[in-house]
Amino acid sequence: MSKYLEQSDVPVLTGHDDGVQGAEHSLLNLQSETSAGQDRMTELNARRIAATILDGFNRHYRIFLEITGQARQRFEACDWRGQRQAASDRINLYTQRVSEATERLQAEFALDSDVDEELWREVKLRYIGLLYEHKQPELAETFYNSVFTWLFHRRYYNNDNIFVRPGLSTEYLDDDDPVYDSYYPTRHGLTRSVRAVLQTIPCSLPFEDFNRDVRRLVHHIKKRGMPGLELRRHFHLQVLHAPFYRNKAAYIVGRAINGADVIPFVIPILNNERGGVYVDTLLMDGDDIANLFSFARAYFMVETGTPAAVVHFLNRMLPTKTKADLYTAIGLQKQGKSEFYRGFLHHLAHSADQLEIAPGVKGMVMTVFTMPSYPYVFKVINDYFRPPKEVNREIVKRKYQIVKMHDRVGRMADTLEYSYAAFPTARITDDLMAELKDKCGKSLEIEGDKVIVRHLYIERRLDPLNLYFQTANREQKEDAVIGFGNAVKEMAEANIFAGDLLYKNFGVTRHGRVIFYDYDEIEFMTDMNFRRIPEPRTPEDELAAEPWYSVAPNDVFPEEFASFLLIDPDLRRAFMQHHRDLLDPEYWKGVQQDIRDGQQRDVFPYSVSKRFRFIYGEE
């Protein structure tokens, strides 16, 4: 206002009525023009701010697709180390681009810490307008939220300023450029359709034996995959254009539509590392495919310009998976977090049970709570750790970040990390509130009827393995202890030593799979020193309370595992039959040497017994 007045020709007031009335009229015109000028300036700034944020997102997604698109070349070149590194690099992209966008906004617009609510309402409206015909509007909205929350205090986090609810629909975004093709076996024949599906995979390497793989797929579909299934007249296959890459495999993902039935299928393609590729198996069991998309696995690399269409496709294949699960599975974990948070708000609004202390042995590092009707747990780092724990808050956060960036090989639960999460005080039990105040008081803020947790992790809720063993029968115990040993070995082969191998740090999924979920003690395998316990020098050594040998911080004595893992006779019997080698230091040293030599062992996200090479007696 003052700037405008300085540049304007302001009339001088006199004592005459006509002069006063003229001056008042001129002043009203001036104020009207000033208001219009301010509105124009607000609109101009809103347009520029909205365009700047969208430019930051578009840059992010271009780089994201560049890294993702190179997965094919890494697969063809057997660059397994590069594939893992790219997966890790891609996770960091988002934070880098949000940081760039916020720095640019602050530099160009001199934003205050307080929100100009009129301006930012206009920014949001302009941003929505820019997303018309955009192919990733939901991702762009999440990016907008990230930029805003980096800039301003949480008291401004409401739907007037950010996208608490989506602003645009993502239905039918791929109508002009479909993300999948359809094949009609009842019209063209099953063999011809299967050949066409395999020929669409964008790979410069030839098939090891294309006709053999086609025959096996057709045989598997007819005799194993859909026994007794009556094919409808319009039975057809829908297959996503883009292969899904992860670790040492490429996956063709599709669904068979048979009337009202939807049968998911996945065809894993492996590189024989001799210049050719081959079909490893055909997965048609829902549990197998759900495991392929498990929260305990690394994210896929899928090159798509319309991610919402891919998620919609997968959601029909896998109805037990949420949109949050599926966005996360294809590497869009920030969108997964947005979808998860919206789902949690919806659940709070449509439930009445309370947040309570999670069942199981209480840990020394985390306070864990849950809601009986909600299949997740919330984990808050304690303010202090009792001995013998020697970690601190920053070490714990770093180790959880290691797991986020690392290949989880289907054995380590993914975590969602949130800052300043708000929970209704009325939904928290007295016991949990007392526990939080006692152990995590420095992480809490009380604001009205809300408890604000400054930092927490969210994980899928599992049955703690130690509690599972208490009610399991002998057969279930055997299966679980075999799964436990496999989990320890598969993590080790991925260069992760679990550290604390107590059963309470592992959980069992609804599919019976054993997963590790407590990360404060993890270390890289290559940093550990696996030793055999020295022979006692005297009988007194053997009876002494303290060891008669020196122990360095990273020394591990695998023989000691038996003292706390194998107390139950049923567990001991199964463990010694299947995983006796875990008690031998030489096993661990051999894994370390493989890692140092750059060898990446095969870890299949499905049973080895389902591989064609096993079924047809080739191994």
C-alpha positions in Angstrom: 0.0 0.0 0.0 2.7 2.5 1.0 4.7 1.7 -2.1 1.7 2.3 -4.3 0.9 5.6 -2.6 4.4 6.9 -3.0 4.2 6.4 -6.7 0.7 7.9 -7.0 -0.5 11.5 -7.5 -2.4 12.1 -4.2 -4.7 15.2 -4.2 -4.2 17.8 -1.6 -7.2 18.2 0.8 -8.7 21.7 1.1 -11.4 23.2 3.3 -14.0 23.5 0.5 -16.7 20.9 0.3 -16.1 20.2 -3.4 -12.4 19.7 -2.8 -13.1 17.4 0.1 -15.7 15.3 -1.8 -13.3 15.2 -4.8 -10.4 14.1 -2.5 -12.6 11.4 -0.9 -13.7 10.2 -4.4 -10.1 10.1 -5.6 -9.0 8.2 -2.4 -11.7 5.6 -2.9 -10.6 5.1 -6.4 -7.0 4.9 -5.2 -7.9 2.2 -2.6 -9.9 0.3 -5.2 -7.0 0.4 -7.6 -4.6 -0.6 -4.8 -6.7 -3.5 -3.8 -6.9 -4.6 -7.4 -3.2 -4.2 -7.7 -2.6 -6.4 -4.6 -5.0 -9.0 -6.0 -3.1 -9.0 -9.3 0.2 -9.3 -7.4 -1.2 -12.2 -5.3 -2.4 -14.0 -8.4 0.9 -13.4 -10.2 3.0 -14.7 -7.2 0.6 -17.7 -6.8 1.1 -18.6 -10.4 4.9 -18.3 -10.1 5.0 -20.3 -6.9 2.8 -23.1 -8.2 4.9 -23.3 -11.4 8.1 -23.4 -9.4 6.8 -26.3 -7.3 5.6 -28.3 -10.3 8.9 -27.6 -12.1 10.6 -29.2 -9.1 8.4 -32.2 -9.2 8.8 -32.7 -13.0 12.5 -32.6 -12.6 12.3 -35.2 -9.8 10.2 -37.6 -11.9 12.4 -37.2 -15.0 15.4 -38.3 -13.0 13.4 -41.0 -11.3 12.5 -42.4 -14.7 16.0 -42.2 -16.0 17.4 -44.3 -13.2 14.4 -46.7 -13.5 14.7 -47.0 -17.2 18.3 -48.1 -17.0 17.3 -51.2 -15.0 16.9 -53.1 -18.3 20.5 -52.4 -19.3 21.8 -53.4 -15.8 19.7 -56.6 -16.1 21.1 -57.5 -19.5 24.7 -56.7 -18.4 24.3 -58.8 -15.2 25.2 -55.6 -13.2 23.7 -56.8 -10.0 25.8 -54.5 -7.8 24.8 -51.6 -10.0 21.1 -52.6 -9.7 21.3 -52.6 -5.9 23.1 -49.2 -5.9 20.6 -47.7 -8.3 17.7 -48.8 -6.0 19.5 -47.1 -3.1 20.2 -44.0 -5.0 16.6 -43.7 -6.2 15.3 -43.5 -2.6 17.4 -40.4 -1.9 16.1 -38.5 -5.0 12.9 -37.2 -3.5 14.5 -35.4 -0.5 17.1 -33.8 -2.8 14.4 -32.4 -5.2 12.2 -31.1 -2.3 15.2 -29.4 -0.8 16.0 -27.8 -4.1 12.5 -26.6 -4.6 12.2 -25.0 -1.1 15.6 -23.3 -1.5 14.5 -21.8 -4.8 11.1 -20.6 -3.4 12.8 -18.9 -0.4 15.4 -17.3 -2.7 12.9 -16.0 -5.2 9.9 -15.1 -3.0 11.5 -14.3 0.4 8.8 -16.3 2.2 8.2 -15.7 5.9 7.7 -18.4 8.4 4.1 -17.4 8.8 1.8 -18.4 6.0 0.0 -15.8 3.9 -3.2 -17.9 3.8 -4.8 -15.9 1.0 -1.7 -16.4 -1.1 -1.4 -20.1 -0.5 -5.1 -20.8 -1.1 -4.5 -19.2 -4.5 -1.3 -21.2 -5.0 -3.1 -24.5 -4.3 -5.9 -23.5 -6.8 -3.3 -22.6 -9.4 -1.4 -25.8 -8.8 -4.5 -27.8 -9.3 -5.0 -26.0 -12.6 -1.5 -26.9 -13.8 -2.2 -30.6 -13.1 -5.0 -30.8 -15.7 -3.9 -33.5 -18.2 -0.8 -34.2 -16.0 0.0 -38.0 -15.9 1.3 -38.0 -12.3 -1.1 -35.6 -10.5 -1.2 -37.7 -7.3 2.6 -37.7 -7.1 2.7 -34.0 -7.9 0.2 -33.3 -5.1 2.4 -35.2 -2.6 5.5 -33.2 -3.7 3.5 -30.0 -3.1 2.7 -31.2 0.4 6.3 -32.0 1.1 7.5 -28.6 -0.1 4.8 -26.8 2.0 5.6 -28.8 5.2 9.3 -28.1 4.8 8.5 -24.4 4.6 5.9 -23.9 7.3 4.8 -24.9 10.8 2.5 -27.8 11.2 -0.4 -25.6 12.5 -0.9 -24.8 8.8 -1.2 -28.4 7.7 -4.9 -28.5 6.7 -6.8 -29.0 3.5 -6.9 -25.3 2.8 -3.1 -25.3 2.3 -2.1 -28.8 1.4 -3.7 -31.9 -0.2 -4.9 -33.7 2.9 -7.5 -35.1 0.5 -6.6 -35.6 -3.2 -7.4 -32.7 -5.4 -7.8 -34.6 -8.7 -9.0 -38.1 -9.7 -6.5 -40.5 -11.1 -9.1 -42.7 -12.8 -8.7 -43.4 -16.5 -5.4 -41.4 -16.9 -4.1 -44.0 -19.3 -7.0 -44.0 -21.8 -4.9 -42.3 -24.4 -1.8 -44.5 -23.7 -2.8 -47.7 -22.0 -0.3 -49.3 -19.6 -1.3 -52.9 -20.6 -2.0 -55.0 -23.7 -4.7 -57.7 -24.1 -4.3 -61.1 -25.6 -7.2 -63.5 -26.6 -6.3 -67.2 -26.3 -9.9 -68.3 -27.1 -9.5 -66.5 -30.4 -5.9 -66.9 -31.3 -4.9 -70.0 -29.3 -3.1 -70.2 -26.0 0.3 -71.1 -27.5 0.2 -68.1 -29.9 -0.9 -65.8 -27.1 1.9 -67.0 -24.7 4.5 -66.5 -27.5 3.2 -62.9 -28.1 3.4 -62.1 -24.4 7.1 -63.3 -24.2 8.0 -61.5 -27.4 6.9 -58.1 -26.0 9.5 -58.0 -23.2 12.0 -55.3 -24.2 15.3 -57.2 -24.0 18.2 -57.3 -26.4 19.3 -60.8 -25.2 17.9 -63.9 -26.9 15.9 -66.5 -25.0 18.0 -69.5 -24.1 15.3 -71.8 -25.6 12.2 -69.8 -26.5 10.1 -72.7 -27.7 10.9 -74.7 -24.6 9.8 -71.8 -22.4 6.6 -71.4 -24.3 5.8 -75.1 -24.0 6.4 -75.1 -20.3 4.2 -72.0 -19.8 1.4 -73.5 -21.8 1.7 -76.9 -20.0 1.8 -75.1 -16.6 -1.3 -73.1 -17.4 -3.3 -76.1 -18.7 -2.2 -78.8 -16.2 -1.0 -76.9 -13.1 -2.1 -73.3 -13.1 -5.9 -73.5 -13.7 -7.0 -77.1 -13.2 -10.7 -77.5 -13.8 -11.2 -73.9 -14.8 -13.9 -73.5 -17.4 -12.8 -70.8 -19.8 -15.5 -68.2 -20.7 -16.0 -67.1 -24.2 -14.2 -63.8 -23.7 -11.4 -65.2 -21.6 -8.3 -63.0 -22.1 -4.9 -62.0 -20.7 -4.0 -58.4 -19.7 -0.3 -57.8 -19.4 1.5 -54.6 -18.3 3.8 -53.1 -20.9 6.7 -52.4 -18.5 8.6 -55.3 -17.0 9.2 -55.1 -13.2 13.0 -55.3 -12.4 14.4 -56.2 -9.0 17.7 -57.8 -8.0 18.6 -60.4 -10.6 15.2 -60.8 -12.3 12.7 -59.2 -14.6 9.0 -60.0 -14.2 6.2 -60.0 -16.6 3.1 -59.0 -14.6 -0.4 -59.7 -15.8 -3.9 -61.0 -15.0 -6.2 -63.5 -16.7 -9.8 -62.3 -17.0 -12.3 -65.1 -17.1 -15.8 -63.7 -16.7 -16.0 -62.2 -13.2 -12.8 -64.1 -12.1 -9.4 -62.3 -12.1 -6.4 -64.7 -11.9 -3.1 -62.9 -11.3 0.1 -64.3 -12.8 3.7 -63.3 -12.9 6.4 -64.7 -15.2 10.0 -64.3 -13.8 12.7 -63.9 -16.4 16.3 -64.7 -15.4 19.6 -64.0 -17.1 21.7 -67.1 -17.5 24.8 -64.9 -17.3 26.0 -66.5 -20.6 24.3 -64.0 -23.0 20.7 -65.3 -22.8 17.5 -65.2 -20.7 15.0 -67.9 -19.7 11.6 -68.2 -18.0 12.1 -69.4 -14.5 8.5 -70.3 -13.5 4.9 -69.2 -13.7 3.4 -67.8 -10.5 -0.4 -68.0 -10.3 -1.0 -68.5 -6.6 -2.3 -65.4 -4.9 0.0 -65.9 -1.9 3.1 -66.3 -4.0 2.3 -63.1 -5.8 1.5 -61.3 -2.6 4.9 -62.4 -1.3 6.5 -61.1 -4.4 5.1 -57.6 -3.5 5.8 -58.0 0.2 6.6 -55.1 2.5 9.9 -57.0 3.3 11.3 -56.7 -0.2 13.2 -54.1 -2.1 11.2 -51.8 -4.4 10.7 -52.7 -8.0 11.9 -50.6 -10.9 9.0 -50.1 -13.3 9.2 -47.5 -16.0 5.8 -45.9 -16.3 4.6 -42.4 -17.0 1.2 -43.1 -15.5 1.9 -44.8 -12.1 -1.8 -44.5 -11.0 -2.8 -46.8 -13.9 -0.2 -49.4 -12.9 -1.4 -49.3 -9.3 -5.1 -49.6 -10.3 -4.1 -52.7 -12.4 -2.2 -54.3 -9.6 -4.9 -53.5 -7.1 -7.4 -55.6 -9.1 -4.8 -58.4 -9.2 -4.0 -58.2 -5.5 -7.1 -57.0 -3.6 -5.5 -57.6 -0.2 -2.8 -55.0 -1.0 -3.6 -51.3 -0.4 -2.8 -48.5 -2.7 -0.1 -47.5 -0.2 1.4 -51.0 -0.4 1.5 -50.9 -4.2 2.8 -47.4 -4.7 5.6 -48.3 -2.3 6.3 -51.6 -4.1 7.0 -49.8 -7.4 9.4 -47.4 -5.7 7.1 -44.4 -5.0 7.4 -44.7 -1.3 6.5 -41.0 -0.6 3.2 -41.5 -2.4 2.8 -44.7 -0.3 3.3 -42.6 2.8 0.6 -40.2 1.7 -1.9 -43.0 0.9 -1.0 -44.6 4.2 -1.7 -41.5 6.2 -5.0 -40.9 4.5 -5.9 -44.5 5.2 -5.0 -44.0 8.9 -7.1 -40.9 9.3 -10.0 -42.7 7.7 -9.5 -45.7 10.1 -9.5 -43.4 13.1 -12.7 -41.7 12.0 -14.4 -45.1 11.5 -13.2 -47.0 14.6 -13.6 -46.7 18.3 -10.8 -48.9 19.8 -7.8 -47.4 21.5 -4.1 -47.3 21.0 -2.4 -49.6 23.4 1.0 -51.0 24.3 1.9 -53.7 21.7 2.0 -57.3 23.0 5.4 -59.0 23.4 8.6 -58.4 25.4 9.2 -54.7 25.9 12.4 -53.5 24.2 15.0 -51.3 25.7 15.3 -49.0 22.7 11.8 -48.6 21.4 8.3 -48.1 22.9 5.9 -49.9 20.6 2.1 -49.4 20.5 -0.7 -50.5 18.3 -4.5 -50.5 17.8 -6.2 -53.9 17.9 -8.3 -53.1 14.7 -5.3 -51.7 12.8 -2.6 -54.1 11.4 0.4 -51.8 12.1 2.6 -50.9 15.0 4.0 -47.5 16.0 7.6 -47.4 17.3 9.1 -44.4 19.2 12.8 -44.2 20.2 13.1 -44.1 24.0 14.8 -41.1 25.6 17.4 -43.3 27.3 18.6 -46.9 27.0 19.5 -49.1 30.0 22.7 -51.1 29.9 23.9 -53.2 28.2 22.6 -51.2 25.2 25.3 -48.9 23.9 23.5 -47.2 21.1 22.0 -43.7 21.0 19.1 -42.1 19.1 21.2 -41.1 16.1 22.7 -44.6 15.8 19.2 -46.1 15.9 17.9 -43.7 13.2 21.0 -44.5 11.1 20.4 -48.2 11.3 16.8 -47.9 10.3 17.9 -45.8 7.3 20.4 -48.6 6.4 17.5 -51.1 6.2 15.4 -48.6 4.1 18.3 -48.2 1.6 19.3 -51.9 1.6 18.0 -54.9 -0.2 15.7 -56.5 2.4 15.6 -59.9 0.5 12.1 -60.5 1.8 13.3 -60.8 5.4 13.4 -57.3 6.8 10.2 -55.3 7.3 10.0 -51.9 5.6 9.3 -48.9 7.8 7.4 -45.7 7.3 9.1 -42.8 9.0 7.0 -39.8 10.1 7.7 -36.6 11.9 5.2 -34.7 14.1 2.4 -37.4 13.9 -0.7 -36.4 15.8 -2.8 -38.9 17.8 -6.1 -38.1 19.6 -5.5 -38.1 23.4 -8.9 -39.8 23.9 -7.8 -42.8 21.9 -4.7 -43.5 24.0 -5.0 -45.9 27.0 -3.8 -44.7 30.3 -1.1 -47.4 30.4 0.2 -46.3 27.0 0.1 -42.6 27.9 2.1 -43.3 31.1 4.6 -45.4 29.2 5.1 -42.7 26.5 5.6 -40.0 29.1 8.0 -42.1 31.1 10.1 -43.4 28.3 9.6 -41.0 25.4 8.7 -37.7 27.0 11.3 -35.8 25.0 9.6 -36.9 21.8 6.1 -35.7 22.9 4.2 -32.5 22.7 0.6 -32.0 24.0 -1.5 -29.7 22.0 -5.1 -29.5 23.1 -6.7 -32.9 22.6 -3.7 -34.2 20.6 -0.5 -35.9 21.5 2.2 -35.0 18.9 5.0 -37.5 18.5 8.0 -35.7 17.0 9.5 -38.8 15.3 8.3 -42.4 14.9 8.4 -45.5 12.7 5.4 -47.5 11.5 5.7 -51.2 10.6 3.4 -54.0 9.6 2.2 -55.8 12.8 3.5 -59.4 13.0 3.2 -62.1 15.6 6.4 -62.0 17.7 8.2 -65.3 17.1 8.7 -66.0 20.8 5.0 -65.7 21.4 4.2 -67.7 18.3 6.3 -70.6 19.7 4.3 -70.6 22.9 1.1 -71.7 21.2 2.5 -73.5 18.1 2.3 -77.2 17.6 5.3 -79.3 16.8 4.9 -78.9 13.0 4.4 -75.2 13.2 7.5 -74.9 15.4 9.5 -76.8 12.9 8.3 -74.6 10.0 9.0 -71.4 11.9 12.5 -72.4 13.1 13.4 -73.3 9.5 12.0 -70.0 8.4 14.0 -68.3 11.2 17.3 -69.9 10.0 16.5 -69.0 6.4 15.9 -65.4 7.4 19.2 -65.2 9.2 21.1 -66.7 6.2 19.4 -64.6 3.5 20.1 -61.4 5.4 23.7 -62.5 5.9 24.1 -63.1 2.2 22.8 -59.6 1.6 25.6 -58.3 4.0 23.3 -57.8 7.0 24.1 -59.4 10.4 21.0 -59.3 12.6 23.1 -58.8 15.7 20.5 -59.7 18.3 19.2 -63.1 17.2 16.6 -63.4 20.0 13.3 -64.8 18.8 11.5 -61.7 20.1 13.1 -59.6 17.3 11.5 -61.7 14.6 7.9 -62.0 13.6 5.6 -64.3 11.7 3.4 -63.0 8.9 -0.1 -64.2 8.1 1.4 -66.4 5.4 3.8 -68.0 8.0 6.9 -66.2 6.8 9.5 -65.2 9.3 10.6 -61.6 9.2 13.1 -59.6 11.1 12.0 -56.2 12.5 14.3 -54.9 15.2 17.2 -53.0 13.7 19.1 -51.3 16.5 21.8 -54.0 16.7 22.3 -54.7 12.9 25.8 -54.5 11.4 27.2 -55.2 8.0 28.5 -58.7 7.7 31.8 -57.5 6.4 32.4 -55.6 9.6 32.1 -58.6 11.9 34.7 -61.0 13.2 33.4 -64.5 13.5 35.4 -66.6 15.9 35.5 -70.0 17.5 35.6 -70.1 21.3 39.1 -70.9 22.4 39.7 -74.0 24.5 39.9 -73.3 28.2 43.4 -73.3 29.6 42.4 -74.8 33.0 39.3 -76.2 34.6 39.0 -72.9 36.5 38.7 -71.1 33.1 35.7 -73.2 32.2 33.9 -72.4 35.5 34.7 -68.7 35.6 31.9 -66.1 35.3 33.9 -64.1 32.8 35.4 -65.4 29.6 39.1 -66.4 29.7 39.7 -64.9 26.2 39.6 -61.3 25.0 36.4 -60.1 23.2 36.5 -57.1 20.8 33.3 -55.1 20.1 32.6 -56.8 16.7 33.5 -60.3 17.7 30.8 -62.9 17.3 31.0 -66.5 18.6 28.3 -68.5 16.7 28.6 -71.5 19.1 26.9 -69.3 21.7 23.7 -69.1 19.7 22.7 -72.5 20.9 22.5 -71.3 24.5 19.5 -69.1 23.9 18.0 -70.4 20.6 17.8 -74.1 21.3 16.4 -74.5 24.8 13.1 -76.0 23.5 13.8 -79.7 22.4 11.4 -79.3 19.3 13.2 -76.2 18.2 16.6 -77.7 18.8 15.8 -80.8 16.7 14.6 -78.8 13.7 17.3 -76.2 14.0 20.1 -78.8 14.1 18.6 -80.7 11.2 18.3 -77.7 8.9 20.6 -74.9 10.2 23.4 -76.5 12.2 25.9 -74.5 10.0 24.8 -71.3 11.7 26.7 -72.4 14.8 29.9 -72.8 12.8 32.2 -69.7 12.4 33.4 -71.1 9.0 29.9 -70.8 7.5 29.8 -67.1 8.4 33.4 -66.5 7.1 32.4 -68.2 3.8 29.5 -65.8 3.4 31.8 -62.9 4.1 34.3 -64.0 1.5 31.5 -64.3 -1.1 30.4 -60.7 -0.4 34.0 -59.4 -0.6 34.3 -61.3 -3.9 31.3 -59.5 -5.3 29.2 -62.6 -5.5 25.4 -62.1 -5.2 23.7 -65.3 -4.4 20.3 -66.1 -5.8 17.4 -65.4 -3.3 14.2 -66.4 -5.0 11.0 -64.7 -3.8 9.2 -68.0 -4.3 9.8 -71.6 -3.4 12.7 -73.2 -5.2 10.4 -76.2 -5.8 8.3 -74.0 -8.1 11.1 -73.3 -10.5 10.8 -75.0 -13.9 14.4 -76.2 -13.6 13.4 -78.1 -10.4 10.1 -79.3 -11.8 11.6 -80.6 -15.0 14.6 -82.2 -13.2 17.3 -79.9 -14.4 18.7 -79.2 -10.9 
